[in-house]
Amino acid sequence: MTDDSTRTTDSARTTEDPYRVAEMTWREIEDALESTSTLLLPVGTTEQHGHHLPLGVDVYMPEAIGERVAERSPALLAPPIWYGVSPHHTFKPGTFTLSSETFQRYVTDVCASAGRWGIESVVLLNGHYLAQDPELEIVVRELRSEHGIEAFHAPLVELFAEVAEEIRTGEVSFHASEFETSIMLELFPELVRMDRAERVDPPRESLPLTDYDALGDNKVGWSLTAEDMDELTPTGNIGDPTVATAETGAALVDAAVSELCRLVDALEDD
């Protein structure tokens, strides 16, 4: 048994230092806070992703990306938020959903509790982008105004949008199609069943300022109901996952990691 006097006093964090909060002791957290006050919080949901992808896609992606960021830049990686706002996916079994109010309160409380033990900046890595962006924007505002935490909302699609636009193959990537399938092929190929992937085209036309594409002409807020989704897709995905590749996924992941590292490094240098 050792006492506190044997603990390291070196505040220089190295890539070998622990960063996964769930695997650390409170003393290791205390040591880590000598060299970082930034927390990466993967936020997703558990919902249907077609015939070819697992229910946990929206958590697997941000957690794995957060891990790569924490390996390179000074930040701690929190356990992920597994349940989010997914009422539009309840037309298929396996989907869980929370009300907007419950979700916002839960994420806010998680971050506020981290603030009490020394975290000053939180980056919400949103793997369920588009669908729960509005809720997380409210969370960021409350964390900043009510809890004094420098909070940021980072939807993955925004982080890799420029690269995705350049290298995409399919015309539409809305849900469980080219982007998400490619990222999963890069990060967790053992969980992807490409032999079950099917192309599902969205309606030929959408209303002005809206589009069934993650990089589309989405200029106004709108949402789909479970009934809408049930009419749109027999499989659960919208778009063409058959064109997905691990190479595309690697480029998207690299772009997201690079952008997040720039933010974390700037926060820690501030």
Accessible surface in RSA format (square Angstrom, percent):
REM  Atomic radii and reference values for relative SASA: ProtOr
REM  Chains: A
REM  Algorithm: Lee & Richards
REM  Probe-radius: 1.40
REM  Slices: 20
REM RES _ NUM      All-atoms   Total-Side   Main-Chain    Non-polar    All polar
REM                ABS   REL    ABS   REL    ABS   REL    ABS   REL    ABS   REL
RES MET A   1   244.70 126.7 155.16 102.7  89.54 213.2 130.25 110.7 114.45 151.6
RES THR A   2    82.03  58.3  67.92  68.9  14.11  33.6  57.71  77.5  24.32  36.8
RES ASP A   3    88.61  62.1  78.58  78.2  10.02  23.7  43.06 101.3  45.55  45.4
RES ASP A   4    85.88  60.2  73.51  73.2  12.36  29.2  29.26  68.9  56.62  56.5
RES SER A   5    98.76  83.5  57.87  77.2  40.89  94.2  57.14 121.7  41.61  58.3
RES THR A   6    87.32  62.1  52.68  53.4  34.64  82.5  56.73  76.2  30.59  46.2
RES ARG A   7    50.87  21.4  37.40  19.1  13.47  32.1  19.74  27.0  31.13  18.9
RES THR A   8    86.07  61.2  60.44  61.3  25.63  61.1  59.07  79.3  27.00  40.8
RES THR A   9   137.85  98.0 103.67 105.1  34.18  81.5  79.32 106.5  58.53  88.5
RES ASP A  10   100.15  70.2  76.78  76.4  23.37  55.3  34.20  80.5  65.95  65.8
RES SER A  11    60.45  51.1  51.43  68.6   9.02  20.8  17.44  37.1  43.01  60.3
RES ALA A  12    67.68  62.2  50.67  78.2  17.01  38.7  60.84  85.7   6.84  18.1
RES ARG A  13    49.99  21.0  17.67   9.0  32.32  76.9  10.77  14.7  39.22  23.8
RES THR A  14    67.60  48.1  59.56  60.4   8.05  19.2  61.93  83.2   5.68   8.6
RES THR A  15    92.67  65.9  72.60  73.6  20.08  47.8  59.73  80.2  32.94  49.8
RES GLU A  16   146.01  83.8 114.32  86.5  31.69  75.5  72.16 139.6  73.86  60.3
RES ASP A  17    47.56  33.3  43.82  43.6   3.74   8.8  10.04  23.6  37.52  37.4
RES PRO A  18    62.51  45.6  51.50  46.9  11.01  40.0  62.06  51.2   0.45   2.8
RES TYR A  19    26.58  12.4  25.18  14.3   1.40   3.6  16.89  12.7   9.69  11.9
RES ARG A  20    62.96  26.4  61.82  31.5   1.14   2.7  20.57  28.1  42.39  25.7
RES VAL A  21    29.50  19.4  24.42  22.1   5.07  12.2  24.42  21.2   5.07  13.8
RES ALA A  22    78.78  72.4  40.23  62.1  38.55  87.7  49.20  69.3  29.58  78.4
RES GLU A  23   130.68  75.0  94.48  71.5  36.20  86.2  46.54  90.0  84.15  68.7
RES MET A  24    22.16  11.5   0.90   0.6  21.26  50.6   1.67   1.4  20.49  27.1
RES THR A  25    78.20  55.6  71.16  72.1   7.03  16.8  74.61 100.2   3.58   5.4
RES TRP A  26   172.52  69.2 161.43  78.1  11.09  26.0 137.23  73.2  35.29  57.3
RES ARG A  27    66.01  27.7  65.99  33.6   0.02   0.0  27.16  37.1  38.85  23.5
RES GLU A  28    68.51  39.3  65.75  49.7   2.76   6.6  22.65  43.8  45.86  37.4
RES ILE A  29    21.61  12.3  21.61  16.1   0.00   0.0  21.61  15.6   0.00   0.0
RES GLU A  30    75.30  43.2  72.47  54.8   2.84   6.8  29.97  58.0  45.33  37.0
RES ASP A  31    39.26  27.5  31.99  31.8   7.27  17.2  14.94  35.2  24.31  24.2
RES ALA A  32    12.61  11.6   4.49   6.9   8.12  18.5  12.36  17.4   0.25   0.7
RES LEU A  33    44.70  24.9  24.22  17.3  20.48  51.5  24.28  17.1  20.42  54.9
RES GLU A  34   124.70  71.6  97.92  74.1  26.77  63.7  26.94  52.1  97.76  79.8
RES SER A  35    31.35  26.5  10.15  13.5  21.20  48.8  15.56  33.1  15.79  22.1
RES THR A  36     3.37   2.4   0.00   0.0   3.37   8.0   2.18   2.9   1.18   1.8
RES SER A  37    26.09  22.0  25.54  34.1   0.55   1.3  11.88  25.3  14.21  19.9
RES THR A  38     0.55   0.4   0.55   0.6   0.00   0.0   0.00   0.0   0.55   0.8
RES LEU A  39     4.08   2.3   4.08   2.9   0.00   0.0   4.08   2.9   0.00   0.0
RES LEU A  40     0.00   0.0   0.00   0.0   0.00   0.0   0.00   0.0   0.00   0.0
RES LEU A  41     0.08   0.0   0.08   0.1   0.00   0.0   0.08   0.1   0.00   0.0
RES PRO A  42     0.17   0.1   0.03   0.0   0.14   0.5   0.17   0.1   0.00   0.0
RES VAL A  43     0.00   0.0   0.00   0.0   0.00   0.0   0.00   0.0   0.00   0.0
RES GLY A  44     0.12   0.2   0.00   N/A   0.12   0.2   0.00   0.0   0.12   0.3
RES THR A  45     0.00   0.0   0.00   0.0   0.00   0.0   0.00   0.0   0.00   0.0
RES THR A  46    16.74  11.9  16.74  17.0   0.00   0.0  15.09  20.3   1.65   2.5
RES GLU A  47     0.70   0.4   0.70   0.5   0.00   0.0   0.00   0.0   0.70   0.6
RES GLN A  48     8.34   4.7   8.01   5.9   0.33   0.8   7.28  15.5   1.06   0.8
RES HIS A  49     0.93   0.5   0.00   0.0   0.93   2.4   0.00   0.0   0.93   1.1
RES GLY A  50    17.41  21.5   0.00   N/A  17.41  21.5   0.57   1.6  16.84  37.7
RES HIS A  51    89.09  48.7  73.72  51.2  15.37  39.3  56.38  58.1  32.71  38.1
RES HIS A  52     0.56   0.3   0.50   0.3   0.06   0.1   0.06   0.1   0.50   0.6
RES LEU A  53     9.67   5.4   0.00   0.0   9.67  24.3   0.00   0.0   9.67  26.0
RES PRO A  54    23.47  17.1  16.07  14.6   7.40  26.9  23.47  19.4   0.00   0.0
RES LEU A  55    66.90  37.3  64.00  45.8   2.90   7.3  64.00  44.9   2.90   7.8
RES GLY A  56     6.14   7.6   0.00   N/A   6.14   7.6   2.69   7.4   3.45   7.7
RES VAL A  57     0.00   0.0   0.00   0.0   0.00   0.0   0.00   0.0   0.00   0.0
RES ASP A  58     2.06   1.4   2.06   2.0   0.00   0.0   0.00   0.0   2.06   2.0
RES VAL A  59     0.24   0.2   0.19   0.2   0.06   0.1   0.24   0.2   0.00   0.0
RES TYR A  60    61.64  28.8  60.93  34.7   0.71   1.8  23.70  17.8  37.94  46.8
RES MET A  61     0.00   0.0   0.00   0.0   0.00   0.0   0.00   0.0   0.00   0.0
RES PRO A  62     0.01   0.0   0.01   0.0   0.00   0.0   0.01   0.0   0.00   0.0
RES GLU A  63    31.90  18.3  31.90  24.1   0.00   0.0   5.39  10.4  26.52  21.6
RES ALA A  64    13.52  12.4   9.80  15.1   3.72   8.5  12.13  17.1   1.39   3.7
RES ILE A  65     0.09   0.1   0.09   0.1   0.00   0.0   0.09   0.1   0.00   0.0
RES GLY A  66     0.00   0.0   0.00   N/A   0.00   0.0   0.00   0.0   0.00   0.0
RES GLU A  67    53.27  30.6  53.27  40.3   0.00   0.0   5.38  10.4  47.89  39.1
RES ARG A  68    63.96  26.9  63.96  32.6   0.00   0.0  15.82  21.6  48.14  29.2
RES VAL A  69     0.00   0.0   0.00   0.0   0.00   0.0   0.00   0.0   0.00   0.0
RES ALA A  70     1.44   1.3   0.00   0.0   1.44   3.3   0.00   0.0   1.44   3.8
RES GLU A  71    76.76  44.1  71.85  54.4   4.92  11.7  20.31  39.3  56.45  46.1
RES ARG A  72   149.04  62.6 114.19  58.2  34.85  83.0  46.32  63.3 102.72  62.3
RES SER A  73     2.78   2.3   1.46   1.9   1.32   3.0   1.12   2.4   1.66   2.3
RES PRO A  74    35.08  25.6  34.40  31.4   0.68   2.5  34.60  28.6   0.48   3.0
RES ALA A  75     0.00   0.0   0.00   0.0   0.00   0.0   0.00   0.0   0.00   0.0
RES LEU A  76     0.00   0.0   0.00   0.0   0.00   0.0   0.00   0.0   0.00   0.0
RES LEU A  77     3.98   2.2   1.88   1.3   2.11   5.3   1.88   1.3   2.11   5.7
RES ALA A  78     7.50   6.9   5.96   9.2   1.54   3.5   6.20   8.7   1.30   3.4
RES PRO A  79    67.56  49.2  57.95  52.8   9.61  34.9  62.73  51.8   4.83  30.0
RES PRO A  80    24.94  18.2  12.20  11.1  12.74  46.3  12.20  10.1  12.74  79.2
RES ILE A  81     5.11   2.9   4.08   3.0   1.03   2.5   5.11   3.7   0.00   0.0
RES TRP A  82    91.95  36.9  88.35  42.8   3.60   8.4  72.49  38.6  19.46  31.6
RES TYR A  83    99.99  46.7  99.43  56.6   0.56   1.5  57.76  43.4  42.23  52.1
RES GLY A  84     0.00   0.0   0.00   N/A   0.00   0.0   0.00   0.0   0.00   0.0
RES VAL A  85    13.43   8.8  13.09  11.8   0.34   0.8  13.09  11.4   0.34   0.9
RES SER A  86     0.00   0.0   0.00   0.0   0.00   0.0   0.00   0.0   0.00   0.0
RES PRO A  87    70.02  51.0  67.14  61.2   2.88  10.5  67.64  55.8   2.37  14.7
RES HIS A  88    26.95  14.7  26.72  18.6   0.23   0.6  15.46  15.9  11.49  13.4
RES HIS A  89     4.02   2.2   4.02   2.8   0.00   0.0   0.45   0.5   3.56   4.1
RES THR A  90    66.76  47.5  41.67  42.2  25.09  59.8  29.64  39.8  37.12  56.1
RES PHE A  91    39.85  19.9   6.98   4.3  32.88  85.6  17.52  10.6  22.34  63.9
RES LYS A  92    56.25  27.4  53.22  32.7   3.04   7.2  22.14  19.9  34.11  36.3
RES PRO A  93   124.46  90.7 101.59  92.6  22.87  83.1 113.86  94.0  10.60  65.9
RES GLY A  94    34.71  42.8   0.00   N/A  34.71  42.8  23.24  63.8  11.47  25.7
RES THR A  95    22.66  16.1   0.25   0.3  22.41  53.4   0.25   0.3  22.41  33.9
RES PHE A  96   107.20  53.6 103.21  63.9   3.99  10.4 107.20  65.0   0.00   0.0
RES THR A  97    56.96  40.5  32.63  33.1  24.33  58.0  32.25  43.3  24.71  37.4
RES LEU A  98    49.89  27.8  42.14  30.2   7.74  19.5  46.64  32.8   3.24   8.7
RES SER A  99    59.94  50.6  40.90  54.6  19.04  43.9  47.51 101.2  12.42  17.4
RES SER A 100    36.58  30.9  32.52  43.4   4.05   9.3  15.59  33.2  20.99  29.4
RES GLU A 101   126.14  72.4 120.01  90.8   6.13  14.6  67.86 131.3  58.28  47.6
RES THR A 102    71.37  50.8  64.78  65.7   6.59  15.7  42.59  57.2  28.77  43.5
RES PHE A 103     0.00   0.0   0.00   0.0   0.00   0.0   0.00   0.0   0.00   0.0
RES GLN A 104    36.57  20.5  36.33  26.5   0.25   0.6   7.19  15.3  29.38  22.3
RES ARG A 105   111.84  47.0 110.06  56.1   1.78   4.2  67.24  91.9  44.61  27.0
RES TYR A 106   108.64  50.7 104.43  59.4   4.21  11.0  66.88  50.3  41.77  51.5
RES VAL A 107     0.00   0.0   0.00   0.0   0.00   0.0   0.00   0.0   0.00   0.0
RES THR A 108     1.07   0.8   1.07   1.1   0.00   0.0   0.00   0.0   1.07   1.6
RES ASP A 109    70.86  49.6  66.84  66.5   4.02   9.5  25.77  60.7  45.09  45.0
RES VAL A 110    43.84  28.8  39.26  35.5   4.57  11.0  42.64  37.0   1.20   3.3
RES CYS A 111     0.00   0.0   0.00   0.0   0.00   0.0   0.00   0.0   0.00   0.0
RES ALA A 112     7.74   7.1   4.47   6.9   3.26   7.4   4.90   6.9   2.84   7.5
RES SER A 113    41.39  35.0  40.06  53.5   1.33   3.1  25.80  54.9  15.59  21.8
RES ALA A 114     3.15   2.9   3.01   4.6   0.14   0.3   3.15   4.4   0.00   0.0
RES GLY A 115    26.09  32.2   0.00   N/A  26.09  32.2   7.36  20.2  18.73  41.9
RES ARG A 116   188.30  79.1 149.14  76.0  39.16  93.2  77.98 106.6 110.32  66.9
RES TRP A 117   100.85  40.5  85.63  41.4  15.22  35.7  77.04  41.1  23.81  38.6
RES GLY A 118    35.62  43.9   0.00   N/A  35.62  43.9  28.43  78.0   7.19  16.1
RES ILE A 119     4.55   2.6   0.00   0.0   4.55  11.0   0.00   0.0   4.55  12.4
RES GLU A 120   112.89  64.8 108.50  82.1   4.39  10.4  35.64  68.9  77.25  63.1
RES SER A 121     6.57   5.6   6.57   8.8   0.00   0.0   0.00   0.0   6.57   9.2
RES VAL A 122     0.00   0.0   0.00   0.0   0.00   0.0   0.00   0.0   0.00   0.0
RES VAL A 123     0.00   0.0   0.00   0.0   0.00   0.0   0.00   0.0   0.00   0.0
RES LEU A 124     0.00   0.0   0.00   0.0   0.00   0.0   0.00   0.0   0.00   0.0
RES LEU A 125     0.00   0.0   0.00   0.0   0.00   0.0   0.00   0.0   0.00   0.0
RES ASN A 126     0.00   0.0   0.00   0.0   0.00   0.0   0.00   0.0   0.00   0.0
RES GLY A 127     0.67   0.8   0.00   N/A   0.67   0.8   0.00   0.0   0.67   1.5
RES HIS A 128     8.72   4.8   6.78   4.7   1.94   5.0   4.30   4.4   4.42   5.1
RES TYR A 129    19.01   8.9  10.59   6.0   8.43  21.9   8.39   6.3  10.63  13.1
RES LEU A 130    66.52  37.0  49.53  35.4  17.00  42.7  52.03  36.5  14.50  39.0
RES ALA A 131    37.72  34.7  10.13  15.6  27.59  62.8  22.71  32.0  15.01  39.8
RES GLN A 132     0.00   0.0   0.00   0.0   0.00   0.0   0.00   0.0   0.00   0.0
RES ASP A 133    29.27  20.5  29.27  29.1   0.00   0.0  14.95  35.2  14.33  14.3
RES PRO A 134    80.91  59.0  72.26  65.9   8.65  31.4  79.65  65.8   1.26   7.9
RES GLU A 135    16.83   9.7  16.64  12.6   0.19   0.4   2.02   3.9  14.81  12.1
RES LEU A 136     0.00   0.0   0.00   0.0   0.00   0.0   0.00   0.0   0.00   0.0
RES GLU A 137    95.34  54.7  89.77  67.9   5.57  13.3  38.41  74.3  56.93  46.5
RES ILE A 138    68.24  38.8  67.24  50.1   1.00   2.4  68.03  49.0   0.22   0.6
RES VAL A 139     0.56   0.4   0.09   0.1   0.47   1.1   0.56   0.5   0.00   0.0
RES VAL A 140    18.29  12.0  18.29  16.6   0.00   0.0  18.29  15.9   0.00   0.0
RES ARG A 141   159.76  67.1 155.17  79.1   4.59  10.9  63.29  86.5  96.46  58.5
RES GLU A 142    46.39  26.6  43.49  32.9   2.90   6.9  13.93  26.9  32.47  26.5
RES LEU A 143     0.00   0.0   0.00   0.0   0.00   0.0   0.00   0.0   0.00   0.0
RES ARG A 144   107.62  45.2  89.63  45.7  17.99  42.8  37.54  51.3  70.07  42.5
RES SER A 145    80.16  67.7  40.99  54.7  39.17  90.2  44.56  94.9  35.60  49.9
RES GLU A 146   126.00  72.3  94.66  71.6  31.34  74.6  23.79  46.0 102.20  83.4
RES HIS A 147    74.86  40.9  45.96  31.9  28.90  73.9  39.13  40.3  35.73  41.6
RES GLY A 148    69.33  85.5   0.00   N/A  69.33  85.5  35.70  98.0  33.63  75.3
RES ILE A 149     6.40   3.6   5.02   3.7   1.37   3.3   5.82   4.2   0.58   1.6
RES GLU A 150    67.80  38.9  63.18  47.8   4.62  11.0  19.75  38.2  48.05  39.2
RES ALA A 151     0.79   0.7   0.00   0.0   0.79   1.8   0.00   0.0   0.79   2.1
RES PHE A 152    50.06  25.0  47.47  29.4   2.59   6.7  50.06  30.3   0.00   0.0
RES HIS A 153    28.24  15.4   3.41   2.4  24.83  63.5   3.35   3.5  24.89  29.0
RES ALA A 154     7.67   7.1   5.23   8.1   2.45   5.6   7.67  10.8   0.00   0.0
RES PRO A 155    14.75  10.8  14.75  13.4   0.00   0.0  14.75  12.2   0.00   0.0
RES LEU A 156     0.00   0.0   0.00   0.0   0.00   0.0   0.00   0.0   0.00   0.0
RES VAL A 157     2.35   1.5   2.31   2.1   0.04   0.1   2.31   2.0   0.04   0.1
RES GLU A 158   114.72  65.9  94.66  71.6  20.06  47.8  29.21  56.5  85.51  69.8
RES LEU A 159    35.48  19.8  25.17  18.0  10.31  25.9  26.73  18.8   8.75  23.5
RES PHE A 160     0.46   0.2   0.08   0.0   0.38   1.0   0.46   0.3   0.00   0.0
RES ALA A 161    25.90  23.8  24.63  38.0   1.27   2.9  24.80  34.9   1.10   2.9
RES GLU A 162   136.84  78.6 126.19  95.5  10.65  25.4  51.93 100.4  84.91  69.3
RES VAL A 163    42.94  28.3  42.60  38.6   0.34   0.8  42.65  37.1   0.29   0.8
RES ALA A 164     0.12   0.1   0.00   0.0   0.12   0.3   0.12   0.2   0.00   0.0
RES GLU A 165    99.86  57.3  86.66  65.6  13.20  31.4  43.58  84.3  56.28  46.0
RES GLU A 166   132.15  75.9  93.42  70.7  38.72  92.2  41.74  80.7  90.41  73.8
RES ILE A 167    65.98  37.5  48.01  35.8  17.97  43.3  54.86  39.5  11.11  30.2
RES ARG A 168    47.82  20.1  27.12  13.8  20.70  49.3  19.27  26.3  28.55  17.3
RES THR A 169    96.33  68.5  67.67  68.6  28.66  68.3  49.00  65.8  47.33  71.5
RES GLY A 170     9.53  11.8   0.00   N/A   9.53  11.8   7.63  20.9   1.90   4.2
RES GLU A 171   156.44  89.8 130.48  98.7  25.96  61.8  54.94 106.3 101.50  82.9
RES VAL A 172    33.06  21.8  30.42  27.5   2.64   6.4  30.42  26.4   2.64   7.2
RES SER A 173     4.31   3.6   3.05   4.1   1.27   2.9   0.35   0.8   3.96   5.5
RES PHE A 174    42.24  21.1  26.83  16.6  15.41  40.1  27.98  17.0  14.26  40.8
RES HIS A 175    17.42   9.5  15.91  11.1   1.51   3.9   6.57   6.8  10.86  12.6
RES ALA A 176     0.33   0.3   0.00   0.0   0.33   0.7   0.00   0.0   0.33   0.9
RES SER A 177     1.18   1.0   0.30   0.4   0.88   2.0   0.00   0.0   1.18   1.7
RES GLU A 178     0.34   0.2   0.34   0.3   0.00   0.0   0.09   0.2   0.25   0.2
RES PHE A 179     2.63   1.3   2.63   1.6   0.00   0.0   2.63   1.6   0.00   0.0
RES GLU A 180    12.97   7.4  12.66   9.6   0.31   0.7   6.11  11.8   6.86   5.6
RES THR A 181     0.00   0.0   0.00   0.0   0.00   0.0   0.00   0.0   0.00   0.0
RES SER A 182     0.00   0.0   0.00   0.0   0.00   0.0   0.00   0.0   0.00   0.0
RES ILE A 183     0.05   0.0   0.05   0.0   0.00   0.0   0.05   0.0   0.00   0.0
RES MET A 184     0.00   0.0   0.00   0.0   0.00   0.0   0.00   0.0   0.00   0.0
RES LEU A 185    29.27  16.3  24.95  17.8   4.32  10.9  24.95  17.5   4.32  11.6
RES GLU A 186    50.80  29.2  34.49  26.1  16.31  38.8   0.83   1.6  49.97  40.8
RES LEU A 187    24.74  13.8   3.51   2.5  21.23  53.4   4.83   3.4  19.91  53.6
RES PHE A 188    48.91  24.5  48.91  30.3   0.00   0.0  48.91  29.7   0.00   0.0
RES PRO A 189    73.89  53.9  64.03  58.4   9.86  35.9  64.34  53.1   9.55  59.4
RES GLU A 190   130.72  75.0  91.12  68.9  39.60  94.3  69.63 134.7  61.09  49.9
RES LEU A 191    49.69  27.7  49.07  35.1   0.62   1.6  49.69  34.9   0.00   0.0
RES VAL A 192    17.87  11.8   0.05   0.0  17.83  43.0   0.05   0.0  17.83  48.3
RES ARG A 193    97.89  41.1  94.66  48.3   3.23   7.7  22.69  31.0  75.20  45.6
RES MET A 194    63.94  33.1  48.64  32.2  15.30  36.4  49.03  41.7  14.91  19.8
RES ASP A 195   132.27  92.6  86.44  86.0  45.83 108.4  52.62 123.8  79.65  79.4
RES ARG A 196   129.07  54.2 120.79  61.6   8.27  19.7  34.24  46.8  94.83  57.5
RES ALA A 197    14.02  12.9   0.14   0.2  13.88  31.6   0.23   0.3  13.79  36.5
RES GLU A 198    81.76  46.9  76.71  58.0   5.04  12.0  28.09  54.3  53.66  43.8
RES ARG A 199   146.56  61.5 119.48  60.9  27.08  64.5  34.46  47.1 112.10  67.9
RES VAL A 200    14.82   9.8  11.65  10.5   3.18   7.7  14.82  12.9   0.00   0.0
RES ASP A 201    88.67  62.1  68.19  67.9  20.49  48.4  25.83  60.8  62.84  62.7
RES PRO A 202    24.14  17.6  12.57  11.5  11.57  42.1  14.00  11.6  10.14  63.0
RES PRO A 203    57.45  41.9  37.20  33.9  20.25  73.6  49.19  40.6   8.26  51.4
RES ARG A 204   233.90  98.2 193.71  98.7  40.19  95.7  80.11 109.5 153.79  93.2
RES GLU A 205   148.18  85.1 128.04  96.9  20.14  48.0  47.23  91.3 100.95  82.4
RES SER A 206    44.77  37.8  12.96  17.3  31.81  73.3  11.51  24.5  33.26  46.6
RES LEU A 207   136.52  76.0 130.22  93.2   6.30  15.8 131.55  92.4   4.97  13.4
RES PRO A 208   113.40  82.6  93.96  85.7  19.44  70.7 106.02  87.5   7.38  45.9
RES LEU A 209    86.26  48.0  84.41  60.4   1.85   4.7  84.41  59.3   1.85   5.0
RES THR A 210    15.72  11.2  11.26  11.4   4.46  10.6   7.38   9.9   8.33  12.6
RES ASP A 211    45.31  31.7  45.31  45.1   0.00   0.0   2.22   5.2  43.08  43.0
RES TYR A 212    31.65  14.8  31.65  18.0   0.00   0.0   7.66   5.8  23.99  29.6
RES ASP A 213     8.59   6.0   8.59   8.5   0.00   0.0   3.48   8.2   5.11   5.1
RES ALA A 214    12.02  11.1   1.70   2.6  10.33  23.5   1.70   2.4  10.33  27.4
RES LEU A 215    37.23  20.7  10.26   7.3  26.97  67.8  16.53  11.6  20.70  55.7
RES GLY A 216    25.01  30.8   0.00   N/A  25.01  30.8   9.43  25.9  15.58  34.9
RES ASP A 217    65.60  46.0  59.66  59.4   5.94  14.1  29.75  70.0  35.86  35.8
RES ASN A 218    48.94  33.8  23.64  22.8  25.30  60.9  20.35  49.0  28.60  27.6
RES LYS A 219   145.57  71.0 112.37  68.9  33.20  79.0  61.92  55.7  83.65  89.1
RES VAL A 220    67.22  44.2  54.69  49.5  12.53  30.2  62.25  54.1   4.97  13.5
RES GLY A 221    82.28 101.5   0.00   N/A  82.28 101.5  44.03 120.8  38.25  85.7
RES TRP A 222    90.67  36.4  52.16  25.2  38.51  90.4  57.25  30.5  33.42  54.2
RES SER A 223    97.93  82.8  70.95  94.7  26.99  62.2  42.47  90.4  55.47  77.7
RES LEU A 224    27.63  15.4  15.56  11.1  12.06  30.3  15.62  11.0  12.00  32.3
RES THR A 225    68.91  49.0  64.42  65.3   4.49  10.7  66.12  88.8   2.79   4.2
RES ALA A 226    18.43  16.9  14.96  23.1   3.47   7.9  15.17  21.4   3.26   8.6
RES GLU A 227   120.16  69.0 116.03  87.8   4.13   9.8  65.09 125.9  55.06  45.0
RES ASP A 228    54.03  37.8  51.29  51.0   2.74   6.5   8.42  19.8  45.61  45.5
RES MET A 229     2.16   1.1   2.16   1.4   0.00   0.0   1.34   1.1   0.82   1.1
RES ASP A 230    83.13  58.2  69.02  68.7  14.11  33.4   5.85  13.8  77.29  77.1
RES GLU A 231   154.80  88.9 116.92  88.5  37.88  90.2  46.85  90.6 107.95  88.1
RES LEU A 232    33.97  18.9  20.34  14.5  13.64  34.3  22.45  15.8  11.53  31.0
RES THR A 233     0.16   0.1   0.00   0.0   0.16   0.4   0.05   0.1   0.10   0.2
RES PRO A 234    99.92  72.8  82.14  74.9  17.78  64.6  90.41  74.6   9.51  59.1
RES THR A 235     8.50   6.0   4.74   4.8   3.75   8.9   4.74   6.4   3.75   5.7
RES GLY A 236     0.00   0.0   0.00   N/A   0.00   0.0   0.00   0.0   0.00   0.0
RES ASN A 237     0.87   0.6   0.87   0.8   0.00   0.0   0.00   0.0   0.87   0.8
RES ILE A 238     0.59   0.3   0.59   0.4   0.00   0.0   0.59   0.4   0.00   0.0
RES GLY A 239     1.53   1.9   0.00   N/A   1.53   1.9   1.53   4.2   0.00   0.0
RES ASP A 240    16.94  11.9  16.61  16.5   0.34   0.8   6.85  16.1  10.10  10.1
RES PRO A 241     0.00   0.0   0.00   0.0   0.00   0.0   0.00   0.0   0.00   0.0
RES THR A 242    71.50  50.9  48.94  49.6  22.56  53.8  36.37  48.9  35.13  53.1
RES VAL A 243    41.17  27.1  28.14  25.5  13.04  31.4  35.77  31.1   5.40  14.6
RES ALA A 244     8.10   7.4   0.00   0.0   8.10  18.4   0.00   0.0   8.10  21.5
RES THR A 245    55.76  39.7  52.45  53.2   3.31   7.9  53.00  71.2   2.76   4.2
RES ALA A 246    38.11  35.0  34.33  53.0   3.78   8.6  34.60  48.7   3.51   9.3
RES GLU A 247   132.99  76.3 121.53  91.9  11.45  27.3  70.88 137.1  62.10  50.7
RES THR A 248    16.99  12.1  14.30  14.5   2.69   6.4   2.66   3.6  14.34  21.7
RES GLY A 249     0.00   0.0   0.00   N/A   0.00   0.0   0.00   0.0   0.00   0.0
RES ALA A 250    28.74  26.4  28.65  44.2   0.09   0.2  28.74  40.5   0.00   0.0
RES ALA A 251    34.76  32.0  25.11  38.8   9.65  21.9  31.99  45.1   2.77   7.3
RES LEU A 252     0.07   0.0   0.07   0.1   0.00   0.0   0.07   0.1   0.00   0.0
RES VAL A 253     0.23   0.1   0.05   0.0   0.17   0.4   0.23   0.2   0.00   0.0
RES ASP A 254    74.96  52.5  71.22  70.9   3.74   8.8  26.88  63.3  48.08  48.0
RES ALA A 255    16.16  14.9   6.73  10.4   9.43  21.4  15.63  22.0   0.54   1.4
RES ALA A 256     0.01   0.0   0.01   0.0   0.00   0.0   0.01   0.0   0.00   0.0
RES VAL A 257     0.27   0.2   0.27   0.2   0.00   0.0   0.27   0.2   0.00   0.0
RES SER A 258    56.67  47.9  51.29  68.4   5.39  12.4  26.58  56.6  30.10  42.2
RES GLU A 259    66.97  38.5  60.97  46.1   6.00  14.3  12.33  23.9  54.64  44.6
RES LEU A 260     1.34   0.7   1.05   0.7   0.30   0.7   1.34   0.9   0.00   0.0
RES CYS A 261    15.04  11.4  15.04  16.8   0.00   0.0  13.53  34.3   1.50   1.6
RES ARG A 262   158.68  66.6 148.24  75.6  10.44  24.9  64.68  88.4  93.99  57.0
RES LEU A 263    51.92  28.9  46.83  33.5   5.09  12.8  51.40  36.1   0.52   1.4
RES VAL A 264     0.00   0.0   0.00   0.0   0.00   0.0   0.00   0.0   0.00   0.0
RES ASP A 265    58.45  40.9  56.97  56.7   1.48   3.5  22.72  53.5  35.72  35.6
RES ALA A 266    58.50  53.8  46.39  71.6  12.11  27.5  53.08  74.7   5.42  14.4
RES LEU A 267    24.78  13.8   9.37   6.7  15.41  38.7  10.15   7.1  14.63  39.4
RES GLU A 268    48.98  28.1  20.52  15.5  28.46  67.8  10.22  19.8  38.76  31.6
RES ASP A 269   125.06  87.6  89.73  89.3  35.33  83.5  31.95  75.2  93.11  92.9
RES ASP A 270   146.52 102.6  84.96  84.6  61.56 145.6  42.35  99.7 104.17 103.9
END  Absolute sums over single chains surface
CHAIN  1 A    12877.6      10127.7       2749.9       6828.6       6049.0
END  Absolute sums over all chains
TOTAL         12877.6      10127.7       2749.9       6828.6       6049.0
